[in-house]
Amino acid sequence: MIRPLYLNLGVALLALVAGACSSVQPVHYYTLVPPAGGAAEAGAATGFQFDLLPVGVPAQVDQPQLVVRQGAQGVAVLQGERWIAPLGDEVRGALAAALAHEFHAKDVSGLPGQGSGTVRIKLDLRRLDSVPGGYAYIDAAWSVRSLKGGDALACTSRINQTVGEGYDALVQGHQQAIAQLASQVGAVAAAMAGGTTAHCPAG
């Protein structure tokens, strides 16, 4: 009589464990860095070198989880939707990859012997808004300075991308926004590296 009781308790315990495991929410990971490969932009420029400093991101979204807007005032921290790396590293990696792809530029950040043909880029995101099924928005302050000397050119960019439903589409929207930002930053960097007059993007 005792042995069947133990058996029944064991079966019940296994059922509880299985139920607990099945209720654990799966975690999905996202990156802003696009896949490697593909040809560089036709007719793009110059092959300058750049030193990209660590990227600042707003404290409100500097989380492992995706932070999305809900309504006019609300936000949600999505426990099951996470960045694969700290958000500042994600933005920096995506910007560096976009500069390399579009401008044939070389990231020499942290390497010794950076020559006078190198430009130093500083980027701080002032806002990064995410609205699933709505838009991906970035407001960035950035500067470029040639290591040849001279003053830095400080600029701002506000970029809004319409996105479809789902978190994949939202992250893709932010990838596209950063690629557009890289086009603006790269145009200034290429001009400075080439010794010509650089201007902030219009708008």
Steps between C-alpha positions, in 0.01 A plus 500: 500500500789739569678451168203611283466809718863595433443435129196727492690776681787468252266525203335807651838665562611435141176650373556813708858537371388450140224755544741755644745449214231538236389831654847660466484773235747446213755777447570642154823688430551780249794688352531833321808380310400386149633174353850515352546478125364672196667745272578852613292783361579571137683827452555546871794673605810507665641244731566732792597370844292576806527477877145454630472577872261309729141596426279659765137389526215638712470342844131429439577247226844384615363161602564140390130486407328685218316803638195602296250780522136422575258787452585861572674450835551128560802281436557127527822311574473176301652222708481250214652731234864592561807649337785254450749762635480830692305751291790745471719222359223398261464854363876544472542170317215577260634849422854369443372225269292749301795738458721213383233380254401832345829691509763223489611649832723320747432486872833555679349571841741406778783414262842663536654722237188678381618739233401853409256360242283363779183671619359466850124453531296553815133405515243544776142390456267743672187298424428152370126441474347167403133456412415153365284534190575874499849639475866478602641843585847623593616847600879516491767758576834424336829658410789428264855628543802439282813387680688736268377770737233763489162533660240227518180541302201434727169397343162352589282245322135409552396191308162331497426165334150360460487134607257212464362273767729287715832544672705380202358787295567744785867399527535514121363855514772598746760334274378713211504814716861436600595432138351839408690659787820338375444659157485842664797444729704338223448788259647740756781260592595443135517874435717561805730208420537635147584849621185663358237712670241295689144604582239354731208330324200720431193461719 
